[in-house]
């Protein structure tokens, strides 16, 4: 072997292995998204992100092996290079299939790699022409993918803007703000002891506040799909890992067809991201940020718990060398509402100790959810305000999703560590106050621009959160009020009464119909009854608010939904919950914590019969 052959082979083998892995990953992604119709999170960025990530991954063994080959140009080193690079690629590809036992995947990858090593021969010379051709052609994928992923959406957006029809005269703007995981119970606006919502408290003087707004589902995507379409959650295509891909009218598309400029700015990159299905109907939809961390962690190995531990250990080691550490997220974002002294994340264990702990019990089951950080509310607001400033000649409909309350209420953790620290009420309150401050600042900017009073502003939440009520934490696993009772505030001085509290129970599923009503459109394609009827005709009774959740797939065997799908109805007096094994009945206004189940009381037999009959008349999709 010549020195040139060693050098060229040491570069081309990792590159070829990386590109082979990227090509298969892109193919797998296309199959999952377009043929299996499953929820994926990478988007068109997979076309260039996957090759970049695999190249960086292959550099970990590739660079040391290249140096070794230059020092010892022996057939054994060449074979070792081929084997290690091939194994790393095939093992990473095997992790795409979470049904496979990781150890079996490692053994299978080793067997395939041994065969490839034998086929490549004892020296690089004979196979170098093949490796050159493959690498050259394969590089078309990341280069072309970068152009498509970054250029195509921009071209489509400009084409849609150019084709935008004229809007009705004096049509108001619409700003829909959804705070992910914010339950009404913890807002000062609803009587909470801490000042978690001073800005909303102030805005309420010029708005209508609903005391009993009920979410259509206790988790993000199902609730958003219902709010956007007016359909009950179970009657959409949304499931835990299935997007909202129904070809049904949704508020974004209806408004765009009536001349509205539409844009979505979602922080929850998993369940409200572009590939969740919610982006349909929007001309612009904010995509995931491009960060070095996202590029590095784009391969499956870094998406496993072991990979996360290794990644964090490396980060902590670098931070220690640089002599600084990260503060907790609310403090880092500079929230003016911090309860108690600002906290700094406790020093992590030494990198070596963290690494040994991870390696002692390696967990290599890939996490299907996106890796890396999410956008804080400040960034979502900045993106919206920058876009709003460019909208001329048309009213706009903007959807903002904040996820800070969902993620920040685990103080002391690092952003990549998902769901490993118990939920914390104090941090939850801090995050709510932070989002409140951002909402206030956003509306202040619109007021300075002279457009606030010409904008229908709706602030709500998709669902709430549990903090050991009924022995439960988190969300998506029950239909208790802690998950369904959400804030709702509507401000539009032209037609919405100011400074009123409305006690009628309403469903946020009716938000789509409400927006059509308040914008003065006559489009009746969206089902539901406008919430504006509660102040126009308060004497007319509303239908009970329907909420639904499918069977919980988490390992919490104590969750009410662990045994099957559930439904509930909330009318002006009662909250009825029906599960596969039992039913419950609560006088929720007298018992908001729902501690007294009245289903067994024979005096309530007529109420139970009425609720059962109502549910039977509503189609159930789960």
Buried (B, 14 or more C-beta within 10 A) or exposed (E): BEEEBBBBBBBBBBBBBBBBBBBBBBEBBEEBBEEEEBBBBBBBBBBBBBBBBBBBBBBEBBEEBBEBBEEEBBEEBBBBBBBBBBBBBBBBBBBBEEEBEBEEBBEBBBEBBBEBBEEBBBBBBEBBEEBBEBBEEBBEBBEEBBEBBBEEBEEEBEEBBEEBEEBBEEBBBBBBBBBBBBBBBBBBBBEBEBBBBBBBBBBBEBBBBBBBBBBBBBBBBBBBBBBBBBBBBBBBBBBBBBBBBBEBBBBBBBBBBBBBBBBBBBBBBBBBBBBBBBBBBBBBBBBBEEEEBBBBBBBBBBBBBBBBBBBBBBBBBEBBEEEEBBBBBBBBBEBEBBEEEEBEBEEBEEBEEBBEEBEEEBBBBBBBBBBBBBBBBBBBBBBBBEBBEEBEEBBBBBBBBBBBBBBBBBBBBBBBBBEEBEBBEBBBBBBBBBBBBBBBBBBEBBEEEEBBBBBBBBBBBBBBBBBEBBEBBBBBBBBBBBBBBBBBBBBBEEBBBEEEEBEBBBBBBBBBBBBBBBBBBEBEBBBBBBBBBBBEEEEEEBBBBBBBBBBBEEEBEEBBBBBBBBBBBBBEEBBBBBBEEEBBBBBBBEBBEBEEBBBEEEEBEEBBEBBEEBBEEBEEBB
